[in-house]
């Protein structure tokens, strides 16, 4: 399994609206895979594929307890994005239309 620990992998994982929604859901705390799937109306295998992409990008952790899988956010890749974006926020050059 390939682990993407780069900005490209992180941005690629976040390019999908379902995965961004999952990240927002996980912001509230640890959640089971079945609970994560419920609002999206997609199958468990489909949500698992989205979770795998997020997991490979290092954005979430998945833990199995008995037969239930739980997911939670991982903050390191988000810090990497933030430190990359801060350069642009601090830029004095402004683009006007």
C-alpha positions as CSV (number, residue, x, y, z in Angstrom):
1,X,0.0,0.0,0.0
2,X,1.4,3.4,-1.0
3,X,1.5,6.1,1.7
4,X,1.3,9.6,0.3
5,X,3.0,12.0,2.8
6,X,3.3,14.9,0.5
7,X,1.3,18.0,-0.3
8,X,0.3,16.5,-3.6
9,X,-1.1,13.4,-1.8
10,X,-2.9,15.6,0.8
11,X,-4.4,18.0,-1.8
12,X,-5.3,15.0,-4.0
13,X,-7.1,13.3,-1.1
14,X,-9.0,16.5,-0.3
15,X,-10.0,17.2,-3.9
16,X,-13.1,15.0,-3.6
17,X,-16.2,16.6,-1.9
18,X,-17.1,13.4,-0.1
19,X,-13.7,13.2,1.4
20,X,-13.8,16.8,2.5
21,X,-17.2,16.1,4.1
22,X,-15.7,13.1,5.9
23,X,-13.0,15.3,7.3
24,X,-15.6,17.8,8.5
25,X,-17.5,14.9,10.2
26,X,-14.4,13.7,11.9
27,X,-13.7,17.1,13.2
28,X,-16.4,16.4,15.8
29,X,-14.5,13.4,17.0
30,X,-13.9,9.7,16.5
31,X,-16.6,8.0,14.4
32,X,-17.4,4.5,13.2
33,X,-17.2,3.8,9.4
34,X,-21.0,3.0,9.3
35,X,-21.8,6.4,11.0
36,X,-19.5,8.2,8.5
37,X,-21.3,6.5,5.5
38,X,-24.8,7.3,6.7
39,X,-25.1,10.9,5.5
40,X,-23.6,10.2,2.1
41,X,-26.0,7.5,1.0
42,X,-23.2,5.3,-0.4
43,X,-22.3,1.7,0.3
44,X,-19.8,0.7,3.0
45,X,-17.3,-0.5,0.3
46,X,-17.5,2.9,-1.4
47,X,-17.0,4.8,1.9
48,X,-14.1,2.5,2.7
49,X,-12.4,3.5,-0.6
50,X,-12.7,7.1,0.4
51,X,-11.3,6.4,3.8
52,X,-8.4,4.5,2.3
53,X,-7.4,7.5,0.3
54,X,-7.6,9.7,3.4
55,X,-5.7,7.1,5.4
56,X,-3.0,6.8,2.7
57,X,-2.6,10.6,2.7
58,X,-2.1,10.4,6.5
59,X,-5.1,12.5,7.1
60,X,-7.0,10.0,9.2
61,X,-6.3,7.0,11.5
62,X,-8.4,3.9,11.4
63,X,-8.6,1.5,14.3
64,X,-10.5,-1.7,14.6
65,X,-12.2,-2.7,17.8
66,X,-13.9,-6.0,17.5
67,X,-15.9,-5.9,14.3
68,X,-16.2,-2.1,14.2
69,X,-13.7,0.3,12.5
70,X,-13.3,3.7,14.0
71,X,-11.8,6.7,12.3
72,X,-10.2,9.9,13.7
73,X,-8.3,12.9,12.3
74,X,-4.6,13.1,12.0
75,X,-3.2,16.6,12.3
76,X,0.3,16.4,10.8
77,X,-0.6,16.7,7.1
78,X,-3.0,19.6,7.9
79,X,-0.1,21.4,9.7
80,X,2.0,20.9,6.5
81,X,-0.8,22.4,4.4
82,X,-1.1,25.3,6.8
83,X,2.6,26.0,6.9
84,X,2.7,25.9,3.1
85,X,-0.3,28.3,2.8
86,X,1.0,30.7,5.4
87,X,3.6,31.9,2.8
88,X,0.8,33.1,0.6
89,X,-1.1,34.7,3.4
90,X,2.0,36.7,4.4
91,X,2.8,37.7,0.8
92,X,2.7,41.5,0.4
93,X,1.9,41.2,-3.3
94,X,-1.8,41.5,-4.0
95,X,-3.6,40.5,-7.2
96,X,-6.4,42.9,-8.2
97,X,-9.0,42.5,-10.9
